[in-house]
């Protein structure tokens, strides 16, 4: 089935969410490409809007997880954990859902340094959490989230 047909089969709500995820992935990719890391850290450290999310938080987190995964696999550039994490983090915070973007690093088998980003919303895994335990936590945004990092 073509991408256009798949898109047409989605509900209007999911179409909008998928388009929003694509927009946030684009903005995150551009920010990562042109801004210095301290500026990105400042953006990621902003507090969420003081609104209550409509519907169940678990459902909304799951839908954002789906939208980010679907959009990142279809954009014409490589959207890896950093882009996905920043986009998901900003989408959640825009909806009043507090989340933490974690940044970690690990040595690989060939002694190179690998970095990874993952996002959690309280006790819910959002993006990149499956691999998080393999990385040493370097920073959390906002900074008070270090206590909820996976072990």
N, C-alpha and C positions, 0 to 999 in steps of 0.2 A: 504494500500500500504506500502511496506517495506521501511525502511529508505534508503536503497541502491537504490531502484527504484525511490524514490522521488529525490534523489541526481542526478541520471542519467537524470531526466527530466529537471533539471536546465540548464541554459545556462552556457557556459564555464566561462564567466565573474562572474556569481553568485556562481559557484562552488569554484572558486579561492577566492572570497570574504568570503564565508562561511568557507573555510579552514583557511584563514587568521584570521578570528574572533575567531575560535577555538584555534589557536596558541596564539593570544593575551590574550584570556581568561585564557589559561594555564599559560602563563607568569605572568599575573596579579595575579592569584591565588597563584602562588609560591612566588611572591614578597610580597604579603600581609601576607603569612604564615611565611616567614623567615626574612623579613627586618623590621627594626624599622620604626615607622610612619614618623619621619623626613626624612628618606631616600626616602620613597615613595612620600612624599610631594615634595622633590627635583626633582624627576623624573617627577611628574605631573606639576611642575612649569616651565619646559623647554619650550622655545618658539618653535613655529612650524617652519618647514622648509620653506625657502623663495621661494616657488614655487607656481604657480597658478594651482588650481585644474582643471582637464579636465572635460568638461561637466558642467551641472548646479550644483551649490552648494546644492540646495534643494534636487535634485535627489540623489546626492552622500550621503548626510546626511541621507536621507530616506533609502537608500540601506544599509548603515552601521548600522542604527537602526535595520533593518530587520535581518541582518547577526548576530548581537550580540544577539538579542532575540532568533533566531533560534538555534544558537550554544549553548547558555546558557541553553536552555531547553533540550539539548541532551547530554551534557557532563556528565560523570559518577560521578561528584561531585556537590556540591551545589554552584552554581555561582550566588551570590546575587548582590545587587546594587553596592557594592564597586568594585567587580571584573568586573561587566559589565561596570560600569562607567569608570574605569581606562582603560579597553581595548578599549572602544569606543573613549575616549579622545586621546589615543595614536594613534589609527587608523586615526582619523581626523587630528591630528597634523602632522602625517607622510605625509599626502596628502596636507599640506599647508593650512588647514582650521583651523583657530583659534577657540579654544573652551575653555570653563572654566569648571573645575570639582569643584563642590560645595560639602561641607561636613557640614551636619547639625545634630542637635539633638533635641529631644523632650521628655517630660515625657508622659508615657502611662497612661491609666486609672488605672492601678494597681501600679502606682508611680515608675515604673522602667524607666530607661533611654534607649531610642531607638535612634540609629544613622541611617542616610540615606545619600546616595550619589546620586547626579544627575549631568547631563552634558547638557550644552547648547552651541550651536555654533551661536554666535550673537543672533538673535531673534528666532532661531530654537531649539525646544526641541529635545534632542537626546535620553537620557536614564534617567528614574526615575523622570521626571518632573511632572508627574501627582500627586504625593504625596508631592512634595517639599514645598508647602505652609503650610504644617502641622509641619514643622521643622524650628527651629531657625538656622540661618546661623552661623556656627562657623569659617569656613575658605573657601577661594576660591583659586584655583590653575590654572593659575598663579594668584598672589595676586591682580592684578588690575581688576579682574572680579567681585568684590563684588557689583558694581553698577548695574549689570544686573541680579541680583538674583531675582527669582520670589517673589512676595509679597503675 
